[in-house]
């Protein structure tokens, strides 16, 4: 089995060189949508209490579609945004005071453009890899395409092969499902902000209970994080985002290096 996995990864690397002439995949530009850790068109909900680091926003739906957060309208800004004890950041909606409506219209447009740009990337390095069952697999940088959904039933490793700027783009025509208590983990210097999941299925993306996912999730439908799931990246949905006691960290944040203590 170990030999088979090594052979599979080697074939993926060879395919990437053949498809792109040895050139790495270019990053996907989120523009103003990248200012948000959660962005949705029809609503954001949570079963309290979630812990979210970064800004959230909805448009064209109004703030009434943001539920479970006990929003507090910010009066010093004359109502341009709200805050919540569950969100370390600002919360925006289409019906808040100017210039927020314009800001949100632009962010939603940029989200839709990024989704389309990801979907139209040509020359995939792999197609239909493992028939969409990525359970227990290791994947390397590049453009990976499926005409079906993608399932993660055991740990999926994304290995940047020592390049912290390496780009992963996943074009998924169906849904993305990460099973309960499973993880998508990073290796070889991979960065969540350089991983893009473009999901075009009829449901969208579902992250199971206590599972963990890394990357920027762009869906044409909904994103659902079940109880206790964690996410390092961005949730950008063209319908809604539903949470349940989740921890979500914005992949734009640069964490300080760990401190090493020397005992004398």
Protein Blocks (a to p, Z undefined) as FASTA:
>chain_A
ZZmmmmmmmmmmmmmmmmnnopacddddekjmlmpfbdcfkbccdddddddeddddddfb
dfklpghklpacdfklnopaccdfkbgcddddfkbccfklmmmmmmmmmmmmmmmmmmmp
ghifbghihhhpaghiacdedddddfbdcddfbdcdddeehpakbccddddfbdcdddeh
iacddeehiafklcccddfbfnlpaddehiacedjdddfbdcdddehiacedddddfkbc
cdehiadddfkbccddddddddZZ
